[in-house]
Amino acid sequence: MPDKKLFAIFGNPVKHSRSPLMHNHVFKKLDFNACYTRIHLEEGSRLRETFFAQKLQGANVTVPHKEAAYKACDEVRGFAKEIGVVNTLINENGRLIGYNTDADGFLFAIETFADIRKVLIIGAGGTAKALSMRLKAEGLEVDVLNRSEGNLAYFKDCGFETYTWDSCPIKTYDLIVNTTSAGLSDDALPAPLELLEALLKHSSYAADAIYGKLTPFLQRCKKMNITYKDGADMLLGQGVLANDYFTNKAFTLHEIQDVMKESFSF
């Protein structure tokens, strides 16, 4: 019997991650000889050495290490190459190959939202980069809102309208997306309450990349009767694509999705 393959998720924090449950359920049900665990990583600069020290065959990467993962790769393929953000790693004969499955996972998540044309993304990290570029490629108009100017240069260079909390006008958006970690382990909002409520009043839908809890952002959306989603569908979508890489296309995407979806009831 071939050796069991080991996979992991890197993040800080990472103890909340459902990824081990999702991927291990697929490995077990589809009889793939592998195991998936969590690795709490303080320093993104140590990702590569930790990956190989743990003898991993692949990994997912969550906040705040997605850009560090890009730098750690020997080769980056597909959409990840355009945006400089990697959330899926594969050990290909000792070479670290990077992919991004976040953006397509998000498109999967918002399929039920009708007539989305204009989107506001809150945050300017790796997830915001992936989503903004993918949505733009789909022909949507995307603006980016962040606490400060510092991380907005990338988005300006890519042609997006960008705002800080102090400069953001109240405009109409079909969808507002929180990509920050606000509300993950605290009661913080991704923007000041007054600004957030004014923007939400003019929006139809909201989404949060955080899953497994009703964040303060989504609580506000619920109170205002705005249709919303947490990050669970996005997590499922990106997880299916990542597992396809992990298992080297041994199964169809539908097979993986059907089994992985079961894990959300645990």
SULFENUR-V238247 format. One record per pair of residues at least 24 apart in sequence whose ideal C-beta (glycine too) atoms are under 10 Angstrom apart, sorted by sequence separation. I is the first residue (numbers start at 0). J is the second residue. D is the distance in whole Angstrom. If there is no record, write none. Layout:
I/J/D ; I/J/D
//
This chain:
13/37/5 ; 33/57/9 ; 35/59/9 ; 37/61/10 ; 40/64/6 ; 43/67/3 ; 46/70/9 ; 47/71/4 ; 60/84/9 ; 62/86/10 ; 71/95/6 ; 72/96/6 ; 73/97/9 ; 75/99/9 ; 78/102/6 ; 101/125/8 ; 102/126/9 ; 105/129/8 ; 106/130/9 ; 115/139/6 ; 116/140/6 ; 117/141/8 ; 118/142/7 ; 119/143/8 ; 120/144/7 ; 121/145/7 ; 122/146/9 ; 123/147/9 ; 127/151/10 ; 135/159/8 ; 167/191/10 ; 175/199/6 ; 183/207/10 ; 195/219/7 ; 199/223/6 ; 202/226/10 ; 204/228/8 ; 205/229/10 ; 206/230/8 ; 207/231/10 ; 209/233/10 ; 210/234/5 ; 235/259/6 ; 238/262/9 ; 12/37/10 ; 13/38/7 ; 14/39/7 ; 42/67/8 ; 43/68/7 ; 46/71/5 ; 47/72/8 ; 60/85/6 ; 61/86/7 ; 72/97/4 ; 78/103/8 ; 101/126/6 ; 104/129/9 ; 105/130/5 ; 109/134/9 ; 115/140/10 ; 117/142/8 ; 118/143/10 ; 119/144/6 ; 120/145/9 ; 121/146/9 ; 123/148/9 ; 128/153/6 ; 132/157/7 ; 142/167/9 ; 164/189/10 ; 169/194/8 ; 182/207/7 ; 183/208/9 ; 184/209/10 ; 189/214/9 ; 195/220/9 ; 200/225/9 ; 208/233/6 ; 209/234/10 ; 210/235/9 ; 234/259/10 ; 235/260/6 ; 13/39/5 ; 43/69/10 ; 44/70/8 ; 45/71/9 ; 46/72/10 ; 47/73/9 ; 59/85/10 ; 60/86/5 ; 71/97/8 ; 72/98/9 ; 77/103/10 ; 99/125/9 ; 102/128/9 ; 103/129/9 ; 104/130/10 ; 123/149/8 ; 124/150/7 ; 127/153/9 ; 128/154/8 ; 131/157/7 ; 142/168/10 ; 164/190/6 ; 165/191/10 ; 172/198/7 ; 175/201/9 ; 181/207/9 ; 183/209/5 ; 188/214/9 ; 189/215/9 ; 190/216/9 ; 196/222/9 ; 199/225/6 ; 206/232/9 ; 207/233/9 ; 208/234/9 ; 4/31/8 ; 6/33/6 ; 7/34/9 ; 8/35/8 ; 10/37/8 ; 11/38/10 ; 12/39/7 ; 13/40/8 ; 40/67/9 ; 43/70/8 ; 44/71/8 ; 58/85/10 ; 59/86/6 ; 60/87/7 ; 68/95/9 ; 70/97/9 ; 99/126/10 ; 101/128/9 ; 102/129/4 ; 106/133/7 ; 123/150/4 ; 127/154/8 ; 132/159/9 ; 163/190/10 ; 164/191/6 ; 167/194/6 ; 170/197/10 ; 171/198/9 ; 172/199/9 ; 175/202/5 ; 182/209/6 ; 183/210/10 ; 187/214/9 ; 188/215/5 ; 189/216/6 ; 192/219/8 ; 196/223/7 ; 206/233/8 ; 235/262/9 ; 3/31/10 ; 4/32/7 ; 5/33/7 ; 6/34/7 ; 7/35/7 ; 8/36/8 ; 9/37/8 ; 10/38/8 ; 11/39/6 ; 43/71/8 ; 58/86/9 ; 59/87/6 ; 60/88/7 ; 69/97/6 ; 101/129/4 ; 102/130/6 ; 105/133/7 ; 106/134/8 ; 122/150/9 ; 123/151/6 ; 131/159/6 ; 142/170/8 ; 144/172/10 ; 162/190/10 ; 167/195/10 ; 169/197/5 ; 170/198/8 ; 173/201/10 ; 174/202/7 ; 175/203/9 ; 176/204/9 ; 177/205/8 ; 178/206/9 ; 179/207/9 ; 180/208/9 ; 181/209/8 ; 183/211/9 ; 184/212/10 ; 186/214/9 ; 187/215/7 ; 188/216/6 ; 195/223/10 ; 199/227/10 ; 232/260/10 ; 235/263/7 ; 3/32/5 ; 4/33/4 ; 5/34/6 ; 6/35/4 ; 7/36/5 ; 8/37/6 ; 9/38/5 ; 10/39/7 ; 11/40/6 ; 58/87/8 ; 59/88/8 ; 68/97/6 ; 99/128/9 ; 100/129/9 ; 101/130/7 ; 102/131/9 ; 104/133/10 ; 105/134/8 ; 123/152/9 ; 128/157/9 ; 164/193/10 ; 165/194/9 ; 168/197/10 ; 169/198/6 ; 171/200/9 ; 172/201/7 ; 173/202/7 ; 174/203/7 ; 175/204/8 ; 176/205/7 ; 177/206/7 ; 178/207/8 ; 179/208/8 ; 180/209/7 ; 183/212/8 ; 185/214/10 ; 186/215/5 ; 187/216/9 ; 234/263/9 ; 2/32/8 ; 3/33/6 ; 4/34/8 ; 5/35/8 ; 6/36/8 ; 7/37/7 ; 8/38/7 ; 9/39/8 ; 10/40/7 ; 11/41/6 ; 57/87/7 ; 58/88/4 ; 68/98/10 ; 69/99/9 ; 99/129/6 ; 102/132/7 ; 103/133/7 ; 106/136/10 ; 123/153/7 ; 131/161/10 ; 142/172/7 ; 164/194/6 ; 167/197/9 ; 168/198/10 ; 171/201/4 ; 172/202/5 ; 173/203/5 ; 174/204/5 ; 175/205/5 ; 176/206/5 ; 177/207/5 ; 178/208/5 ; 179/209/9 ; 182/212/8 ; 185/215/8 ; 188/218/9 ; 1/32/6 ; 2/33/10 ; 3/34/6 ; 4/35/9 ; 5/36/7 ; 7/38/5 ; 8/39/10 ; 9/40/5 ; 11/42/9 ; 57/88/6 ; 58/89/8 ; 68/99/9 ; 102/133/3 ; 106/137/7 ; 123/154/7 ; 141/172/10 ; 144/175/9 ; 164/195/10 ; 167/198/8 ; 169/200/8 ; 170/201/7 ; 171/202/7 ; 172/203/8 ; 173/204/6 ; 174/205/7 ; 175/206/8 ; 176/207/8 ; 177/208/6 ; 178/209/9 ; 182/213/9 ; 183/214/7 ; 188/219/7 ; 232/263/9 ; 0/32/7 ; 8/40/10 ; 11/43/8 ; 56/88/9 ; 57/89/5 ; 58/90/9 ; 65/97/10 ; 101/133/8 ; 102/134/8 ; 127/159/10 ; 140/172/9 ; 162/194/10 ; 169/201/7 ; 170/202/10 ; 171/203/9 ; 172/204/9 ; 174/206/7 ; 175/207/10 ; 176/208/7 ; 177/209/7 ; 182/214/3 ; 186/218/9 ; 231/263/7 ; 7/40/10 ; 55/88/8 ; 56/89/7 ; 57/90/6 ; 99/132/10 ; 140/173/9 ; 141/174/10 ; 142/175/10 ; 144/177/10 ; 145/178/10 ; 146/179/8 ; 172/205/9 ; 181/214/7 ; 182/215/5 ; 9/43/8 ; 55/89/10 ; 56/90/5 ; 57/91/9 ; 65/99/8 ; 99/133/9 ; 102/136/9 ; 120/154/9 ; 139/173/9 ; 145/179/9 ; 180/214/10 ; 181/215/7 ; 182/216/6 ; 22/57/10 ; 55/90/6 ; 56/91/9 ; 102/137/10 ; 139/174/9 ; 141/176/9 ; 143/178/9 ; 144/179/10 ; 146/181/10 ; 179/214/10 ; 181/216/7 ; 182/217/8 ; 9/45/10 ; 54/90/9 ; 65/101/8 ; 182/218/9 ; 9/46/6 ; 22/59/8 ; 58/95/9 ; 60/97/9 ; 177/214/7 ; 179/216/9 ; 21/59/10 ; 50/88/7 ; 57/95/10 ; 123/161/8 ; 177/215/10 ; 46/85/10 ; 51/90/8 ; 57/96/9 ; 60/99/10 ; 86/125/7 ; 120/159/9 ; 177/216/5 ; 9/49/7 ; 18/58/10 ; 19/59/10 ; 50/90/7 ; 55/95/10 ; 61/101/10 ; 84/124/9 ; 85/125/8 ; 86/126/8 ; 123/163/10 ; 134/174/9 ; 176/216/10 ; 177/217/8 ; 9/50/8 ; 18/59/6 ; 47/88/9 ; 57/98/10 ; 59/100/8 ; 60/101/10 ; 84/125/4 ; 119/160/9 ; 120/161/10 ; 121/162/10 ; 175/216/9 ; 7/49/9 ; 46/88/8 ; 51/93/8 ; 59/101/10 ; 83/125/8 ; 84/126/8 ; 134/176/9 ; 7/50/8 ; 16/59/8 ; 18/61/8 ; 82/125/8 ; 84/127/9 ; 86/129/8 ; 119/162/9 ; 121/164/10 ; 146/189/9 ; 177/220/10 ; 9/53/10 ; 51/95/8 ; 84/128/5 ; 85/129/10 ; 145/189/10 ; 146/190/8 ; 16/61/7 ; 50/95/7 ; 82/127/10 ; 83/128/7 ; 84/129/5 ; 131/176/9 ; 144/189/8 ; 145/190/9 ; 146/191/9 ; 175/220/8 ; 7/53/7 ; 9/55/10 ; 13/59/10 ; 15/61/9 ; 82/128/5 ; 83/129/10 ; 84/130/10 ; 121/167/10 ; 130/176/7 ; 144/190/6 ; 6/53/10 ; 13/60/10 ; 81/128/9 ; 82/129/6 ; 131/178/9 ; 5/53/7 ; 7/55/6 ; 13/61/7 ; 47/95/6 ; 81/129/9 ; 82/130/10 ; 84/132/9 ; 119/167/9 ; 130/178/6 ; 5/54/6 ; 6/55/6 ; 7/56/10 ; 9/58/6 ; 10/59/8 ; 12/61/9 ; 13/62/9 ; 46/95/9 ; 82/131/9 ; 83/132/10 ; 127/176/8 ; 129/178/9 ; 4/54/10 ; 5/55/5 ; 6/56/6 ; 7/57/8 ; 8/58/6 ; 9/59/7 ; 10/60/7 ; 11/61/8 ; 12/62/9 ; 79/129/8 ; 82/132/5 ; 126/176/9 ; 127/177/10 ; 128/178/9 ; 144/194/9 ; 175/225/8 ; 177/227/10 ; 4/55/9 ; 5/56/6 ; 6/57/5 ; 7/58/5 ; 8/59/4 ; 9/60/5 ; 10/61/4 ; 11/62/8 ; 12/63/10 ; 13/64/10 ; 78/129/8 ; 81/132/6 ; 82/133/8 ; 119/170/8 ; 126/177/10 ; 127/178/4 ; 144/195/10 ; 174/225/10 ; 2/54/9 ; 4/56/4 ; 5/57/9 ; 6/58/6 ; 7/59/8 ; 8/60/7 ; 9/61/7 ; 10/62/6 ; 11/63/6 ; 81/133/9 ; 119/171/10 ; 120/172/10 ; 126/178/4 ; 127/179/8 ; 174/226/10 ; 175/227/9 ; 176/228/10 ; 177/229/10 ; 178/230/10 ; 211/263/10 ; 3/56/10 ; 4/57/8 ; 5/58/9 ; 6/59/8 ; 7/60/10 ; 8/61/6 ; 10/63/8 ; 11/64/7 ; 117/170/8 ; 119/172/4 ; 125/178/9 ; 126/179/9 ; 174/227/10 ; 177/230/9 ; 210/263/9 ; 2/56/10 ; 10/64/7 ; 78/132/8 ; 117/171/7 ; 118/172/6 ; 119/173/9 ; 120/174/9 ; 121/175/7 ; 122/176/8 ; 124/178/6 ; 126/180/10 ; 144/198/8 ; 174/228/10 ; 176/230/10 ; 9/64/6 ; 10/65/9 ; 78/133/7 ; 81/136/9 ; 117/172/5 ; 118/173/7 ; 119/174/7 ; 120/175/8 ; 121/176/7 ; 122/177/7 ; 123/178/8 ; 124/179/7 ; 9/65/10 ; 69/125/8 ; 116/172/9 ; 117/173/5 ; 118/174/5 ; 119/175/5 ; 120/176/5 ; 121/177/5 ; 122/178/4 ; 123/179/9 ; 124/180/8 ; 68/125/8 ; 115/172/9 ; 116/173/6 ; 117/174/8 ; 118/175/8 ; 119/176/7 ; 120/177/8 ; 121/178/6 ; 122/179/4 ; 176/233/10 ; 9/67/9 ; 66/124/8 ; 67/125/9 ; 78/136/9 ; 115/173/5 ; 116/174/9 ; 117/175/10 ; 118/176/7 ; 119/177/10 ; 120/178/6 ; 121/179/6 ; 122/180/8 ; 9/68/7 ; 65/124/7 ; 66/125/5 ; 114/173/7 ; 115/174/5 ; 120/179/10 ; 122/181/8 ; 62/122/10 ; 65/125/3 ; 113/173/9 ; 114/174/10 ; 121/181/8 ; 63/124/7 ; 64/125/8 ; 65/126/7 ; 112/173/8 ; 9/71/10 ; 62/124/7 ; 63/125/8 ; 66/128/8 ; 112/174/6 ; 62/125/7 ; 65/128/8 ; 61/125/9 ; 62/126/7 ; 65/129/8 ; 60/125/9 ; 61/126/9 ; 109/174/7 ; 109/176/9 ; 121/188/9 ; 122/189/7 ; 108/176/10 ; 121/189/5 ; 122/190/9 ; 121/190/6 ; 83/153/8 ; 82/153/9 ; 105/176/8 ; 119/190/10 ; 105/178/9 ; 121/195/8 ; 82/157/9 ; 81/157/10 ; 130/206/9 ; 9/86/10 ; 101/178/9 ; 121/198/9 ; 8/86/10 ; 130/208/8 ; 9/88/8 ; 119/198/7 ; 119/199/10 ; 7/88/9 ; 127/208/9 ; 6/88/9 ; 119/201/10 ; 126/208/5 ; 6/89/10 ; 119/202/8 ; 6/90/10 ; 118/202/10 ; 121/205/10 ; 124/208/10 ; 5/90/10 ; 117/202/9 ; 4/90/9 ; 117/203/10 ; 118/204/9 ; 119/205/10 ; 120/206/10 ; 121/207/9 ; 122/208/8 ; 121/208/10 ; 115/203/8 ; 118/206/9 ; 120/208/10 ; 114/203/8 ; 115/204/7 ; 113/203/9 ; 114/204/10 ; 112/203/8 ; 113/204/9 ; 112/204/5 ; 111/204/9 ; 112/205/10 ; 112/206/8 ; 109/204/8 ; 121/216/8 ; 109/206/6 ; 108/206/7 ; 108/208/9 ; 105/206/8 ; 108/210/10 ; 105/208/8 ; 130/233/9 ; 104/208/10 ; 126/230/9 ; 101/208/8 ; 126/233/9 ; 129/237/10 ; 113/226/10 ; 112/226/7 ; 111/226/9 ; 112/227/10 ; 62/178/9 ; 112/228/8 ; 62/179/9 ; 63/180/8 ; 111/228/8 ; 62/180/6 ; 61/180/10 ; 109/228/7 ; 108/228/6 ; 62/183/8 ; 108/229/9 ; 111/232/9 ; 108/230/8 ; 110/232/8 ; 105/228/10 ; 108/231/8 ; 109/232/8 ; 108/232/4 ; 109/233/8 ; 105/230/9 ; 107/232/6 ; 108/233/4 ; 104/230/9 ; 107/233/7 ; 108/234/8 ; 110/236/9 ; 105/232/9 ; 106/233/9 ; 108/235/8 ; 109/236/10 ; 104/232/8 ; 105/233/5 ; 107/235/7 ; 108/236/6 ; 104/233/5 ; 105/234/10 ; 107/236/3 ; 108/237/9 ; 103/233/10 ; 104/234/7 ; 106/236/7 ; 107/237/8 ; 102/233/9 ; 104/235/7 ; 105/236/7 ; 101/233/7 ; 104/236/3 ; 105/237/8 ; 107/239/8 ; 100/233/10 ; 101/234/10 ; 103/236/6 ; 104/237/3 ; 107/240/9 ; 102/236/9 ; 103/237/7 ; 104/238/7 ; 101/236/9 ; 102/237/8 ; 104/239/8 ; 100/236/8 ; 101/237/5 ; 103/239/9 ; 104/240/7 ; 100/237/4 ; 103/240/6 ; 104/241/9 ; 99/237/9 ; 100/238/8 ; 102/240/10 ; 100/239/8 ; 101/240/9 ; 100/240/4 ; 101/241/10 ; 99/240/9 ; 100/241/5 ; 98/240/8 ; 99/241/10 ; 100/242/9 ; 98/241/8 ; 100/243/9 ; 100/244/8 ; 98/243/10 ; 62/208/9 ; 98/244/6 ; 61/208/10 ; 62/209/10 ; 96/244/9 ; 107/256/9 ; 87/237/8 ; 86/237/7 ; 87/238/10 ; 89/241/9 ; 87/240/8 ; 88/241/9 ; 91/244/10 ; 86/240/10 ; 87/241/5 ; 86/241/8 ; 87/242/10 ; 89/244/5 ; 87/243/10 ; 88/244/9 ; 89/245/7 ; 91/247/10 ; 87/244/6 ; 88/245/10 ; 87/245/8 ; 89/247/9 ; 12/180/9 ; 15/183/7 ; 76/244/10 ; 15/184/8 ; 14/184/10 ; 12/183/7 ; 12/184/6 ; 61/234/10 ; 59/237/8 ; 59/238/8 ; 59/241/6 ; 58/241/9 ; 59/242/10 ; 57/241/8 ; 57/242/9 ; 59/244/10 ; 59/245/9 ; 57/244/7 ; 58/245/9 ; 57/245/5 ; 56/245/7 ; 57/246/9 ; 57/247/10 ; 56/247/10 ; 17/210/7 ; 15/209/9 ; 16/210/10 ; 17/211/7 ; 15/210/9 ; 16/211/9 ; 15/211/7 ; 15/212/9 ; 35/242/9 ; 33/242/10 ; 35/245/8 ; 31/242/9 ; 33/245/7 ; 17/230/10 ; 21/234/8 ; 25/238/9 ; 29/242/9 ; 33/246/8 ; 17/231/8 ; 21/235/8 ; 25/239/9 ; 31/245/8 ; 31/246/5 ; 18/234/8 ; 22/238/7 ; 26/242/9 ; 31/247/10 ; 17/234/7 ; 21/238/5 ; 25/242/5 ; 29/246/8 ; 16/234/9 ; 17/235/9 ; 21/239/9 ; 31/249/7 ; 18/237/10 ; 22/241/8 ; 26/245/8 ; 30/249/10 ; 31/250/8 ; 18/238/7 ; 21/241/9 ; 22/242/6 ; 25/245/9 ; 26/246/8 ; 29/249/8 ; 17/238/8 ; 21/242/8 ; 25/246/8 ; 29/250/6 ; 18/241/8 ; 22/245/7 ; 18/242/10 ; 22/246/9 ; 25/250/8 ; 29/254/7 ; 28/254/9 ; 29/255/8 ; 28/255/10 ; 25/254/9 ; 28/257/9 ; 29/258/6 ; 25/255/6 ; 28/258/5 ; 29/259/10 ; 25/256/9 ; 27/258/9 ; 28/259/9 ; 25/257/10 ; 26/258/9 ; 8/241/10 ; 22/255/10 ; 25/258/5 ; 28/261/8 ; 21/255/10 ; 24/258/6 ; 25/259/5 ; 28/262/9 ; 6/241/9 ; 24/259/7 ; 27/262/10 ; 6/242/9 ; 24/260/10 ; 25/261/9 ; 21/258/9 ; 22/259/8 ; 24/261/6 ; 25/262/8 ; 21/259/5 ; 24/262/4 ; 6/245/6 ; 20/259/10 ; 21/260/9 ; 23/262/8 ; 24/263/10 ; 6/246/10 ; 21/261/9 ; 22/262/9 ; 4/245/8 ; 21/262/5 ; 24/265/8 ; 4/246/9 ; 20/262/5 ; 21/263/8 ; 4/247/10 ; 19/262/10 ; 20/263/9 ; 18/262/10 ; 21/265/9 ; 17/262/7 ; 20/265/6 ; 17/263/8 ; 17/265/9
//
